[in-house]
């Protein structure tokens, strides 16, 4: 167990995250140690809260260079690094470069040895051998402290980078133990320390021998390999060509590249023209490195979640016989016979496997030769093996009536019928539309019902005739379906995404055949909601409401594309088609409003005015691209008049994301005279109507609305998810609260009512 810690200071930083300085008694160095820690805004507000209550946040380790302490990077490059960390949803930890303390910590009057120059090794030569154990500190003690106390970097979700001596540390630490790191990069690293003055001096004093130092030399370590490092698809290195230490042969990146070439390891060395060895250089390219690691950490996170889900899927069959299909050889020269067989549970020394569409039992000691059974199965026996075609009993949050808390109940979910898909809900994000219905404002709101429509799911089983998805696929339920039938004039038209194929029954809380798939413990029916009903551990969807997505993105993030984020982005890109250099005003800075700002910034809007009555939301808006902020509650005139004064004629595009009909009018009336367009996104309460003077439209303004941002769901949602995977469309900043268990949905509703929540994601 790591030693207790103390928070020395904390500061809010750009983008909404927090920077801490934390001290603790180190068991590795036998001294007090201080490290810096940036955590993104998606992290729990109270860092001292019990670790079990916090979201597991991936982390990037930053190792600083000679003479630095834990503060240099934060002060000189933190502004850009922390914004990038917020964008990628990753933490950044900044340890010190050596032990420090009283006179018991040995030091010399030299910048490249002793305090500030620990070289990230475990010294074995006196007087340094007692305290200078920076390798253990960075690779064991600090990661354990972050995991145990802060829930940061669990499941080895950590990457590493650094500068100069820190670049040397990052490279050697990752190359020596690649299984503990997702990715590695470096700025101006000391690549071959056993062949440069800095390294020779350090190794002679810390080990008593330069030769021993080869175990901490990135070039030497790669030279010993005959194959590339499987864990690292690339190693990114930035090096300034005006770096005086490059010409003094302290860095030697060419040696590392040569060694990497011999073993086939990909190294991307970017020689940056005119840059030196300073923090100006680091600050110029740190965002590239954070993005490099963020993309890979996100991919690994998705793989881990998928692996855990798969393990859970097989829990119901462990220790039991499994019935499946196999091609049996009944005799020589006879065609194989397709038969239903029973596969017994594995005995001692055996394992049962399902690889893609192959399930087999094999002996642990000789995988290649002692295969006892090989069977094929058209649908891989994941969670559908014991449940396909049968009712499933599970937990759900049932809305029994308006303005009542949701009720945690055990329900029965019937098997999917023709054209339907039953899914296991992995994560559900709470949307204001759910609360709007629960509060009794939705004219189509029915009770009892199961709400929820913004989720990430895995297909459990499919009904007759379903071809677009199969068992095990990851899908996003879409309340705006897409039948894509050639006869559907809506699906075939580029002008709309409003497919009416199942609209009639969906609005009545029913499946396409006019019945329900949910019943309570008394056998009474429970209505569906928006064709989704994802506040249940299992739900049934129409096939045409299932957007199949890549498995690379964690479903707790992918779920955001089921409604609000997609709606905001699409309102900008599809409904209004905002152009480069346009001016934009956004009313309401919830998740949808911030998505509008993000989409407008990506579209090239040059001026983005963020409007809200809660000024605490302005920091997030500015971080996403807002150029101006307006607290409309503090104005002595109508907000539309204020914005017209700010811009002379109004703005090119306005977006209402509030659902307030008075705000909708204000948004229209500050659209640019002659050509301004105002888009209604927010859903107003039942019975409310919008109004304005006809003169506003006569003078050239256009008033329009959008549903799901104009995206054709099954075609476009997978593309949005892929853009997120590629690092081009970050969404982590929308997740402000994460809870575990379907029973925590009422807590998510409470958080949404609190005013500080953008999206509360409940993981089932």
Secondary structure, DSSP 8 states (H G I E B T S, - for coil): ----EEEEEEEE-GGG-EEEEEEEE-TTTSSEEEEEEEE-TTS-S-TTS-GGGS--B-EEEEE--TT--SSHHHHHHHHHHHHHHHHHT-EEEEE-SS---STTS---S-TTSBTTB-TTSB--STTTTTT-BHHHIIIIIHHHHHHHHH-BSGGG-EEEEEBTHHHHHHHHHHHHTGGG-S-BEEES----GGGSHHHHHHHHHHTS-TTGGGGG-HHHHHHT-SS--TT-S-EEEEEETT-HHHHTTSS-HHHHHHHHHHHT--EEEEEETT--SSHHHHHHHHHHHHHHHHHHHHHHHHHHHHHHHHHHHHTTTTTS-EEEEEEE--STT---EEEEEEE----TTEEEEEETTEEEEEETT-TTT-EEEEEE-SS--STHHHHTTS-EEEEEEEB-STTS--EEEEEEE----TTEEEEEEEEEE--HHHHHHHTT--TT--SSB-----EEEEEEEE-TT--S--TT-EEEE-SS-----TT-HHHH-TT-----TTHHHHTTT--TTS--SEE-TTS-EEB-STTT--SBSEEEEEGGGEEEE-TTS-HHHHGGGGTHHHHHHHIIIIIS---TT-EEEEE--SHHHHHHHHHHHHHT-SEEEEEES-GGGHHHHHHHT-SEEEEGGG-SS-HHHHHHHHHSS-BSEEEE-S--HHHHHHHHHTB-TTT-EEEE-S---TT------HHHHHTT-EEEE-SGGG--HHHHHHHHHHHHHTTSS--GGGEEEEEESGGGHHHHHHHHHTSS-SEEEEE-
